[in-house]
C-alpha cells in the first residue's frame, strides 16, 4: 500500500494497513481487442475488458487466512492496450506425432489500462490504473 489507512469492516472489526503492507491482486476475465499493428517485430492491440478483480490483504500466514480482509472482489470493466515486441523466433526441434514442427517466439509484453469498478464499497472509492510487463512464449508465427 502506498498510503496507510485505518477503518472498520461491516462487523466493526478494525482494518489497519500501514505503509508498504502487501496485498494480493488477481484478475481473470475476457479481453477483446484488435491488432492495429501486426508487423514482424511489434504487435499492438487496444482492447476492452470485463474481468473479475480481487484485491485482499496479505498480512497473515496460511493458518490465519480467514483473517484476511477483502478490499475489492467485484467485476471491473475498462480499456487498455497491449504491446508485444518479438525478441526471438525459432523452429521447434520436435514434431507432434510426426505431423508438424511449430514455430515459437519469445517476446516482451506490456499491458497498460484503466479499469472501472462496477460496484464499490462506501469505504473505498476510485478506479484502477495498471501496467503489467512480462516475458511471453508464443506458438506459431509472430
N, C-alpha and C positions, 0 to 999 in steps of 0.2 A: 504494500500500500504506500502510495506517495504522500497521502495526507492522513494523519491519525484521526479516528473518530470514536465516539462513545455513544451508545444508545441502548435501547431495550427491545427485546423481542415481544411478540404478542402475549407471551406468558410472563412478562415482566422480569425476564432473566437478562442480566447485563450483557451487552456486546462491547468489547473493548479491543480495538485494533490500534496497534502502535505503529509508528513509522517503520517501514521495511518489513512488516509482517507479510508472509507469503499467502497467496490464495491459489486455489485450483481453478483453472479456466478450461472449459470444454465446450466445443461447438460441433454439432452434427446436423446435417440438413441437405438442402438442394441448392445448387448454384446453376444458373442458366445464363450463358454468355455467347458471344460471337467473336471469332478471330478477326480483328481489323488489320493485323499484320502477321502474316504466316510465312516468314522468309526462311532461308536456310539456317540462320543464326538466332533469330528472335521470333518469339510468339507473343503477341499482345492481345488480350481479350478483356474488354469490360464485361461485367456481369451484374445480375440482380440475384438476390438470395433470400431464402426464408429458412431459418435454422432454429434449432433448439439450443439455447445458450445457458450454461450453468457456471456460476461463479460461487465458490464456497470457501469458507475459511480452511486453513491448513495448519492449525495451531496445535492439534492434538495427535497423539500416536494412534496406531491401528486399534489398540484396545479401547480407545475412547472416541471412536469415530462418531458415535451418536451425539457427542457434544459439539460437533462442527456446526457452524451456522451458515445457512444458505443465503447468500446475498442476492443472487438472481437465479431463477430457474424458470425461464419463460421463452416464448418464441420471440425472435428478433427478425427484422427484415431490413434490407438495405441495398446499397450499391457498392461496387468495388471494381478493381482492375487487377488482372494477373499478367505478369510479365515473366517469361522464361527464356533464358539465354542458354544456348547449347554450348557445352564445354567440350564434349567428346561424343563421337558416334562410332560404333563398332559392330561387326557381324559376329553373331554367336558361333562358337566352335562346336556346338552340338545340334542335333536335329530332334524334332519331336516326332517320334515314330517314323523317322526317315522321310518326313513329308516336306519340311521347310526349315531353313535356318533364319530365324527372325533377326532383324536389326534391333539394336539397343542404343539408347543415348543417355548420357549423364548431363544434367542441366542445373542451373542456378535459378530458383523460382522466387518471385517476390509478389505477395498479395497485399494490397492496401485497400481499405474501405471504411465505410461508415454504416453502422447498424443502429436501428431504432428499436427500442424495447416496446413490445405491443402493450403490455400491462406492467405497471411498476408499483412497488410498494410505496406508500406515502413517505417512508423514511428515506428512500433513495430517489434521486431524480437525475435525469440526463441520459445520454445515449453513449454508444461505444465507438471510438475510433480504433482501428487496429492496423498493424503492419506485421506480416509474417515473412520470414526468409528461410529458405531451406535448399538442400541438395536433393534432386529428384532423379530417379532412374526410370526411364520410359522404354516401352516396347514399340517397335515399328519405326517408320520414318519420322523425322522431326518436322 
